[in-house]
Amino acid sequence: MDRLYFVPIDLKQNGIAIKRDAVQVQHCFSKGHFCQLKFNNGEKFDFQDCIQYFDKLVAERGYIRIHQSHIVELEKIVRIAYEKAWLENGDDVPVSRLIQDWLKNYLAQKHNPKKEDNLPPIPPFD
């Protein structure tokens, strides 16, 4: 997907502050009061902020919160089964029952573009 925007996120690596593009994150998962970010190139960084902050940062940019502690890039999801999704890189992540049916419909339409695009809105994650 071609993008014309950069969403800066401040991280630290070996004590040195670096700026990365948040939209290059494939998977974010919460580990208590901080998150781990896994980038498309395989790099991992601990992010000293909560998952709600990252959720707001990438809102409307192709990411979806599929579990209370997991946010993924929607286009990277390749398969879904009972309460679990698999990403292009082979990682599996838990899926909330609230969003599982929506994801199944999304993947069905993604792989069968002849169907009408009539997905309901993504269920809110409270």
N, C-alpha and C positions, 0 to 999 in steps of 0.2 A: 504494500500500500504506500503510495507516495504521500509524503507529509510536508507541509510548509511551515511547521511550527516546531519550536523547541520548548520543552517544559523543564526548566532547571530544577534540579534537586541537589542539595548540598550533602555530601557524604565525607567520610574520613577513611583514609587508607594508610595504615602504619603511622597514624597521628597527623597526617598531612591532609588538609581540606582539599577536596576536589569537587567539581561541579559536573554532573552527568545529566543526560536527558531522561527524564522519568518515563517517557513514552517508549524507551528501549527496554523497559522492564517487562519480562514475560510473566512473572509470577511474584506476588508479594504475599508473605504470610506472617501473621502476628505471632510473636513469642513473648507474651506478657506486655510489658510497657515499651517494647521496641519491635521492629519488623525486620525480616530478612528479605532483601530484594534480590531476585535472580534475573539477570539481564539476558537478552537474546543471544549474546556471545558466550554465555556460560558463567560469566563473572558473578560472584555473590558478594553482597555488602550488607552489614547490619546497619539499620537505619534507626536512629534514636528518636523516633516519633511513633505515634500510634497509627493503627491501620486506618482510622477515620481521616487522618490528615492525608494519607496517600490516596484514599478514595476520592476526596475532594480535589486533589491535585490532578488526577487523571479522569475525572468525571467528563462525560461527553467526548471521550477520545478513544473509544473502542474497548474499554475495560469494563469488567463486570465483577461484582462481588458475589461469588458463588457459594460462599460459606461465611460464617461470622468471622473467621480468621484467615480467609483467602480471597485475594483479588487476582484475576488473570486477564490477559489480553484475549478478548473473545475470539479473534481469528486464529489463535493458537490451539484452541480446543479441537481435537480430532475425533474423539469418541466419548460416549457417556454410557455408564451402566449404573446400576442401583447405587445411588449416593456417592458416585466417584466419576471423575472426568480425567481423561488423558490428554496431555499436551503434545505438541509436535516433537518436543525433545525427549519424550518418553516418561516424563514425570507424571505421577498421578496425584490428584488433589481431591479432597472431599467436596461434595456438593450438598447444599441444603435441600431438604425435601421441598421447601417452598419454591425453589427455582428449577428443580430438576425437570419438570414437564416443559417449562418454557425452553430450556436448553435443548431438550430432545426435539421439539418443534423447530427450533432455530437450525439445528444440524440437519434435520430432514430437508428443510427448505434450502439450506446452503448446498447440499449435495444433489438436490433435485430442483433446479431453478425454474422448471416449467410450472411448478405450483405457484399459485397466486401468493404474493407477499402480504399475508394478513396476520402477522404475529401480533398477539396482544402486547401491551406494554410490559416491560420487565417488572415482576413483582417487587414491591418495596422491601428492603431489608432493614428491619428495625432492631 
